[in-house]
Amino acid sequence: MTGFQKYIQRYIDLIPSGNWQEELKRTEEKTSAIYSGLTEEQSLFAYAEGKWTLKELLLHLSDTERIFQYRILAFSRGDRHELPGFDEELYAAHSFANTRSLDSLLDEYRTLRRSSVILIETLDPSVLQNTGTANGNLISVETIAQLIAGHNIHHLNIIQERYLPAL
């Protein structure tokens, strides 16, 4: 297994039910429930120096989902162009997440997740195995979709283990 395969497998292995499509909905519900219970002040909390605030983390989920959506769209439509990677730290540093309202960030996240669910549910099953190259790595449409759920679960675990106990 390559380093890339190990990297993405750690996210996919987090999907508890094996049904990644249902987990897309469940993780949206869990993420929304956590963030809906936070105050603006709490959403500016970072558990350690140099770590993202809860607002930055939520916008990171949205940024990543947007990129994954584009990859799914491109590869499912047969686009053979290699797609670039992205620097999550650079995106977070230039996101201005902490100047936005928590409601705005949560609305964006929910809208993106709904968009992902619609995109994935309307794909013909035959394109789930389409592959393309992103960030120098060959990946399938279905794997990218699974990564949306697994990546969200990964960050939910971090929120529950490192952020919430300290609030």
Secondary structure as GFF3:
##gff-version 3
##sequence-region A 1 167
A	DSSP	alpha_helix	3	12	.	.	.	ID=ss1
A	DSSP	alpha_helix	20	36	.	.	.	ID=ss2
A	DSSP	alpha_helix	40	43	.	.	.	ID=ss3
A	DSSP	alpha_helix	54	76	.	.	.	ID=ss4
A	DSSP	alpha_helix	88	93	.	.	.	ID=ss5
A	DSSP	three_ten_helix	97	99	.	.	.	ID=ss6
A	DSSP	alpha_helix	102	121	.	.	.	ID=ss7
A	DSSP	three_ten_helix	125	127	.	.	.	ID=ss8
A	DSSP	beta_strand	131	134	.	.	.	ID=ss9
A	DSSP	beta_strand	137	140	.	.	.	ID=ss10
A	DSSP	alpha_helix	141	158	.	.	.	ID=ss11
A	DSSP	pi_helix	159	163	.	.	.	ID=ss12
A	DSSP	three_ten_helix	164	166	.	.	.	ID=ss13
###
